[in-house]
Amino acid sequence: MLPTQLVDDLRSAVGVENVLSNHSDLVVYECDGFVIEKNCPDVVVFPRTTEQVAAVVRLANEYEVPFLPRGAGTSLAGGCLPVGGGVMIVLTRMREILEINLRDRFAVVQPGVVNVWLTNALRGSGYHYAPDPSSQGACTIGGNVATNSGGPHTLKYGVTVNHVLGVEVVLSDGRIVEINGSAEDPVGLDLTGVVVGSEGTLAIVTKVWVRLTRDPQGCRTMLGVFDSVDDATNTISEIIGAGIVPAALEMMDQGILVAVEEAFKFGFPLDAKAILLIEVDGLEAGLDEQRDRIMELCKQCGAREVRQANDAKQRQLLWKARKQAFGAVGRLSPSYCTQDGVVPRTKLPHILKRIYEIGAKHDLRVVNVFHAGDGNIHPIVLFDERDAEQVRRALLVSGEILDECIACGGSVTGEHGIGVEKINFMPKIFTPDDLDAMRRLRDAFNPTNRLSPDKMLPTAAGCGMEMKHPGRRAAL
């Protein structure tokens, strides 16, 4: 229970209308997209300026209570879970695009700016912000920075860290620091790269300088339809092996394909085992040649048919199908859990086979939609939250899939982060010396560990945080 005086001081710092303290209001913030673990913060504040964020941090330190930042709450690994309660600093009211500088190819945004807002603001300018997570319409750029988000077009353009020039942050003691800013090639340590992907454990990001990318002259978007998952996954390796790097290379299996078609009527063949959404872009010269080569490779690998989007409307329809895939899962199951592993591309046939085997072993259905080009898989485990036994089995399925990713030489996260969900996997992919170095870095930024405690890193004893309520599960 927080001291009443702290709540009063927070109201004075950010305004009465920007503080929530009633339980009925706080319960909205008890979890993010990873809903297996839940815990209410003691108070929620909505700062509108960097100075207000700093004031809140200083008050939390004065009263010796934990605090953590939160964006839109679309994180899928518990990065926004207030493990020990305390003060939650929600940044969604810091939502201004502060500057767009086309000459120097950067924009400056506050952390609460929704990703697609910047896309819309740049439309027609000849430039765009390349990272485009599938939750682009809801996730914030501050949250993208926290987890180093990816997206369909990261195969060619890279993840968030490749497009962040600098950040302004509030440190754990309340100091405001600007790291790099708009400089293209900063001198000294890459502290921006340290902050991006640190999941709010090192500092609270209050401003972001992002790199803008020139729009390509043209693009070609194709849909390959396959009667075999193996044929589809082998096609992915063949395309990359041919020296072609598509802007995007996405896969959906039959389970998710049926749900998308039933929900949105895109005209997909319901008997197909898998489809590939493939896009190449760049200079117009050579795009038709790349398209023709990709279509040839698809057919050589067993594609039943390969369609091409003939205009911008058809292209937008295909991308709408991909980006709304997760929204269609509610037609398949009352609850689901999305995983986020990575394997080498050549291991995709193997990992998908194992995913289906693991699901069958635990009598749970798993469907797949993922960034196939860079091996970032997103198996969706379907279950019913009202059945504690199904929840238990869903956790087992998720864990075994991630173990298999490690066995394939991959990773347990591509873009969702570690949060609280995957702490127990950290000792499986890092040595004790690695983890010790990470802890020492965190301690340098966050010596009291009041900022986002119990996230990302195992305890000093080497044990991760155990699930306190493994039977609790709500529909996403």
N, C-alpha and C positions, 0 to 999 in steps of 0.2 A: 504494500500500500504506500503510495507516494505521500510525502508531507503535503498538507493542504497549501502551505505557503509556496511550495514549488509550483503548483498549478496556478496560483494567483500570480506568481512572478512570470510564468509563461504567458498568461493572458496580457500582462502588462507589456511583455516584449513583442508579441505578434498581434495582439488584438483579441478581444473576447470571442469574436466570430471565427477566429482561426484556431480554436482549441476545443477538442472534444474530450470529455472525461466521464460521461455516462456510459454504463456498461452496454446499453442497447446500441450506442453509437460505436463503441470500441470493437464489438464483436465482428463488425464488417472487416476489420483489419487483423483478424486472428491468424490469417494464413495468406499465402499467395497462391499461385497455380498448383503448388504442391500441397494438397489439402490433407494428406495423411497426418501430418503434424500440425497442431493448432495451439495457440496460446495468445491471449489478449494482451496488448500493450496496456500500460496503466494510464497513459494519456497520449493523444495524437495531436500534433501541431502542424499547421499548414503555413510555413513561412512564404513570403513573397519576394524577399530580397536576400542576397548573400549575407548582409549584416544581420538580418533576423536569424538566419541559420546559425551564424557564429554566436549570437546572443543565447540561443537555445542550448547550444553545446556547452557554453560556459556555465549556464545554470545547471545543466545535468551534472557537470563536474563538481560544481559547488555543493550539490546535494548528494554526490557520490552515487548516482543511479545510472544504469546502462542506457544507451540510446542507439538508434540505428536509422538509416535513411530508407525510404521506400518511394518507388515511382508508381507506375500503373498497376503493379501487383501481378503482372503476367509471367513473372519468373516461375519456372517449373521445377526448382530444386530447393525451395525453402529459404532462398536468400533473404526474403523479407520477413521471416518468422521471428517475432520478438521472444527469443528463447527464455530470457529472464524477465520479461515484462519491460518496464521502464518507459522511456520517451520515444515514440515513433515520430520521425520527421518526414512527413509526406511532402514531396517536392512538386506535386502536380499543379500547384498554383503559380509556380515559376515557369511560365509557358510562353515566353516571348522569343521570337526570332529577332535578335538584337541587331544583326547586320548581315547583309549579303554583299560580298565584294567579288564581282565577277572578274574584274581585272586581275586580282591576285588569287582568284579561285579558292576562296574560303567563305564560310559563313560562321557566325557566332550565335549560339542558341543557349537558352536556359535548359536545365535538365528535364523539365516537365513538358517540353515540346514533343508531341507525338510524331513518330518517324514520318508518317505520311504527310503531315503538315508541311514539312520542309520540301518534300517531293512536290506537293501542290504549289508551294510558293515559288519554286524554281521552274515550273512548267512553262515552256515557251522561251526560256532564257538561253537555251543552248547548253545548259549544264544541269547536272543532277547530283544527288547524294547517293552513292552507290549501294551501301548496305540496305537491304530490304527484307528484314525478317518476315516470316509468314504471318506474324502478328502485327504487321506494319501499321495497320489501322488502329491499333490500341496501345502498343508498347511505346515507351518514351525513349528519347535519345540518351537521357541519363541512365536509364536501365540498360540500354544497349551497351553503354560504356562500362557499366558495372560487370556485366557478364561476358563482354567481348562477343556480342551476338554475331551470328552469321546470317544465312539466308540463301535463297535460291541462286543469286548471282555472285556468291563469294568464290565460286570455282575459278572465275576469271579475275574478279576484282578484289578479292580478299575480304577479310572480316573487319569488324569495326576498328580495331587498332591500326589498320592500314589507312584509315581515313580520318584519324583524329590527330590534329596538329598540336593541340595543347589544351590544358584544362585550368580552370580556377577551382580551388578546393578550400574547404574549411577543414583544418587539421583537428585531431582529436582533442586538443586543448583550446580550440576556438580561434586559433590564428587563421587568417585568410592569406593564401599563397597562390600566386599565379605561376603555373609551370609551362614554360615555353611560349604559349600564345600562338600567333599566326606564322611564326618562322618556319620555313620549309625544312631546313636542315639545322636543328639546334646544336649548340656545342655542349659538351659535358655529358653527364649521365642521362640516360633515357628514362627520366622519371615519369614522363607521360605513359610510356609503355608499362611501367610498374603499376600505375594507378588503373589503367584500362584492364579490366578482367579481375580486379581485386575484390569485387563483390561488396564494396562498401566497408571493407575491414581496415583500410588504411586511411581513408579520408572521405569526406562528403563532397561530391562534385557539384558545383553550383553554376558553372559556365563551361561550354565546350566550343573550341574552335575546330570545325570540321572541314576537310578537304572536299572541294567540289570537282567533279569529273565531267569532262566534255561529253555531250551526247554523241553516241555513235552515228555515223552517216546512215547506216541502215541495219536491219536485222532480218533474220529468217527464223521462223518458229515452226517446229515440226512436232507431230505426235506419232510415235511408233506404237503399234498395237501388237501384242505378243500372246501366243498360246502357251508360253512356258516362262516361269520366273527365271529359270536358268538362262534362257535365251536372252531375256531382257538384261540381266546383269552381265552376261558375257559381252553384250553389245557395248556396254559402258566402257569396258576395258579396251575393246577394239577401237572405239572412237578416239580415246586418249592415246592409245598406242599408235594410231595413224598420224599423230602429230597435230591433231585438232584439239584446241582448248575451247569448248563452248562457253558462252556467257553463263549458261545454266544447263543442268542435266538432272532432271527430277524423275523419280519413279513412284508410281502408285500400284499396289497389288489389287487383286480382284476384290478383296473384302472392302477396302476403302473406296474403290472405284464404284461398286454397286451403291454404296451409301451416298456418294457424291451425285451419281446419276439420278437416284431416287429423289434427292433433295432439290437438284437444280436443273435437271433435264438438259444436259449438255449434248446428248446424242452419243455417249460412249457405248461401245459394245459390251453388254453385261456378261457375255461369256468369255471375255478376254481374261487371261491370268495376270497380265501386267501391262502397264503402258509407260512409255518414256516421254516426258516433255523435254524437248531439246531446243536450245536457242543459240544461235551464233550471231555475233554483231561485230561492228567495226566499219572499216572503209567498204564502200559498195563494191569496189574492185575485189573480186575473189570470193564474195559471199555466196554467189550462186554455185561456184565450184565446191565450196565447203558443204553447202546444202546437199548437192548431188552426191558427194562422197559419203556423207552421213546417211543419206537414204539408201545408198548402195550397201553400206555396212550393215544397216538394220536388216535389210532383206537377206544378206548373206548369213546373218545370224538367226534367221528364222522368223522375222517379223511378218505377220499376216498382211499388214498394210502400213503405209506411212503417209500421213496426211500433212499438208502444209497450210498454215494460216495465210490466206490470200490477201488479207487487208488488216488494218489496225483493229477493227472491230472483232475479227476472228481471233487475233492474237490476245486481245484483252479478255475474251471469253475463256480461252485456254488457261490464262494465268489466274483468272477468277476461280476456275475449277480447282487449281492447285492450292491457292491461298485460302479457299473456303473449305478445304477438305476436313480440317479438324472440327469445324462447325457442324459437319454432317455426321460425326461419330455418334451423336445422341440418338440417331436412328438405329444404331447397332446395339447399344448398351446403356444402362442408366448411369454407369460410372466408367471412367477409364483413366489409365495412367500412361503418360508418354515418356518413353526413355530417350536417351541421347548419347549413344555410343559412337565410336569411330573405329573403322577398320580399313586396312589397305584396300584399294579398289578391287584388286584381284581376289580378295577374300569375300566379296559380296555374295557370290553364289553359296559359299559355305555358311556365312553367318545367317543368311535368310533361311536356309535349310534348318540350321540349329534353332532359330527363333521359332519356327513352326513346330519342331520337335519338342522344345521346352514348353511351349504352350500346351501341346497335346499331353505331355507328361503330367502337367498339373491341371488338366481339364479346363483350360481357359483359352479363349480365342484371342489371337493376336493378329492385327492388321498392320500394314506398313505403308507409309508415305514419307519420303526422305530425300535428302540431298545426295543423290547417287554419285554425282561426279567426283565429290571429294570424300566419299565413304562415310558420310555422317548420317547414320541410321536413326530413325525415330519410330521404333516399334510401339504400337499402341495396344496396351493390355486391357482387355474388356472384362468387366466384372460388375457385381452388384454390391454397393457399399453397405446394404442392409444385412448382408450375410458376412459375418466375421470370418468364417472359414474361407470365403472367396477373397477377402482382403488379405488374409495371411498368404494364400497361394499367389495372389498378384504380386506381393512383395518378393516371394521366392522366384517367380518368373523374371521379374526385373533384375534381381541380383544375379541370377544365372546367366542372363543375357549379357550383362556387363562383364562378368567373369570370362565369358567366351570372347568378348571383344579384346580383353587383355591378353588372352591366350593367342589371339590372332596377331598380336603385335600392335594393337590399337590403344584407344584411350576410353575412359568412362564418360567423357563429355566433349562435345564439339562446340557447343554454344550456350547450353543451359546453365552451366556452372556447377560448382560442388555444393554450395549452400549447406544445408544440414543433411540432405538426402544421401550424399555420397561420401561423407567424411570417412566412413569405415573402409572405403576403397583407396584412400590416399596412401596407406602403407603398402598397398599391393602394387602401386605403380611408381612410388618414390622410395628411395633408400632413407634410413634414419638421418643420414647426413643432409640429404636434400630437404627433408622436413624441418630439420633444425635450422637450416639456412633460411627457410621461409618464415619460421617463427621469429628468428632474429630480425628479419626485415620488418615483419609486422610490429614487433616490439619497438623498433626504431620510430615508426609512425604512430603507434598506438600503445604506449607503454603501460597504461592502466588496464587495457583490454576492455574498456567500457564501450567502445565503439563496435557495434555488431559482434558481440561476444558469441563464442561457441559456433562459429561458422568456418567453413573451408578446411581448417586444419585440425587434426586429431589433438587430444590432450597430450600433455608432456609425457604421460605414461604410455602413449602410443595407441590408446584406445579411442575409437570414435564415439560420438554421441549415439546412444542407443535409442530406438524408437520407444517413446514412453506410452504411446497409445496406438499400438499396431492394429487394433481393431476399428479405429475411427477412420471413416472415409466419406467424403461427400462428392457429389457429382461435379465434374469440372464444367 
